Amino acid sequence: MPPRATFTRLGRGATLGRPGDAAQQRRVLDATLALLAQSAPVEPVQLAESME
């Protein structure tokens, strides 16, 4: 298990979100970076973001 990880239902090539959807990309990035504030290891985080 990696020390910190986020998982989404986003497709390959869109790991931060839908192309052109800055709000979704920001949510994914913020959630991922927030893990750095926690002591490692932490449980992986499953985000509800998807391409739909």
C-alpha contacts under 8 A as a table, 3 or more apart, distances in Angstrom:
res1	aa1	res2	aa2	distance
2	P	5	A	6.38
2	P	41	P	7.38
2	P	44	P	7.99
3	P	40	A	5.26
3	P	41	P	4.15
3	P	42	V	6.14
3	P	43	E	7.99
4	R	35	L	6.51
4	R	36	L	7.69
4	R	40	A	6.53
4	R	41	P	6.08
4	R	42	V	5.79
4	R	43	E	7.07
4	R	44	P	6.17
5	A	32	T	7.31
5	A	35	L	7.89
5	A	43	E	7.66
5	A	44	P	4.81
5	A	45	V	6.21
6	T	31	A	7.87
6	T	32	T	6.07
6	T	44	P	5.67
6	T	45	V	4.61
6	T	46	Q	5.79
6	T	47	L	6.89
7	F	44	P	7.32
7	F	45	V	6.15
7	F	46	Q	4.78
7	F	47	L	6.02
8	T	15	T	7.80
8	T	46	Q	5.97
8	T	47	L	5.14
8	T	48	A	6.42
8	T	49	E	5.76
8	T	50	S	6.64
9	R	47	L	7.85
9	R	48	A	7.26
9	R	49	E	6.20
9	R	50	S	4.81
9	R	51	M	7.23
10	L	14	A	6.13
10	L	15	T	5.97
10	L	16	L	7.70
10	L	17	G	6.48
10	L	18	R	7.86
10	L	49	E	6.83
10	L	50	S	4.91
10	L	51	M	5.56
11	G	14	A	5.55
11	G	15	T	6.63
11	G	51	M	7.21
12	R	15	T	6.24
14	A	17	G	5.15
14	A	18	R	5.94
14	A	19	P	6.92
16	L	24	Q	7.51
16	L	25	Q	4.87
16	L	26	R	7.83
16	L	28	V	5.79
16	L	29	L	6.67
17	G	21	D	6.73
17	G	24	Q	5.66
17	G	25	Q	4.80
17	G	28	V	7.23
17	G	49	E	7.61
17	G	50	S	7.53
17	G	51	M	7.15
18	R	21	D	5.38
18	R	24	Q	7.21
18	R	25	Q	7.28
18	R	51	M	6.11
19	P	22	A	7.97
21	D	24	Q	5.57
21	D	25	Q	6.30
22	A	25	Q	5.04
22	A	26	R	5.99
23	A	26	R	5.15
23	A	27	R	6.32
24	Q	27	R	5.10
24	Q	28	V	6.35
24	Q	49	E	7.61
25	Q	28	V	5.30
25	Q	29	L	6.14
26	R	29	L	5.06
26	R	30	D	5.87
27	R	30	D	5.18
27	R	31	A	6.11
28	V	31	A	5.27
28	V	32	T	6.17
28	V	47	L	7.64
28	V	49	E	7.69
29	L	32	T	5.12
29	L	33	L	6.06
30	D	33	L	5.18
30	D	34	A	6.00
31	A	34	A	5.15
31	A	35	L	6.88
32	T	35	L	5.60
32	T	36	L	7.66
33	L	36	L	5.54
33	L	37	A	7.68
34	A	37	A	5.60
34	A	38	Q	7.51
35	L	38	Q	5.43
36	L	39	S	7.42
38	Q	42	V	7.46
39	S	42	V	7.08
